[in-house]
Amino acid sequence: MADSRWKILSAVGLVWLVLDQLTKAAVTACIPLNHGFSVIPGFFDLVHVLNRGAAFGFLNRSDTDWQFWLFLAAAVAVTVIIIGMVRTASFSRLLFFGYGSILGGAMGNLIDRVRARAVTDFLDFYWGQWHWPAFNVADIAICLGVAAAGFVLLREAVEESRQKEG
């Protein structure tokens, strides 16, 4: 079982990483920077923007460089924490899928930061005046990973609480 956890983590992380980098390469090759086109008018566009900040444009400023170091340190910390959690966790395919997704997404965005000092975002959803900040496949992986791992960990905490009560 211990071997399986590393296989799941590695395979899931690698799939997300490759998918993220391939989609970003396609966007970079096909859509000029700061341009885009409508896929579903009034709802979804494909765009090509660079984000120097965190998720959904938080801290996205071009006049400072400290964000790079903050996000580099965060990616290293996430990697170390996930490896530690995988080593000590009870076996759960969904949990290791979640951890692998987080890791693959973090590595995908880290590659962008190291290569270009910014992350390529391209999925742009909106409805009327409401506009969600552009994001990418790595962001999807991280969100799905957090949801999957959170579900498993919450379920385990509830089961543990019930066992203590009963």
Beta strands, then each sheet from edge to edge (+ up, - down):
strand 1: 36-40
strand 2: 44-51
strand 3: 119-127
strand 4: 130-131
sheet 1: 1+ 2- 3+ 4-
end
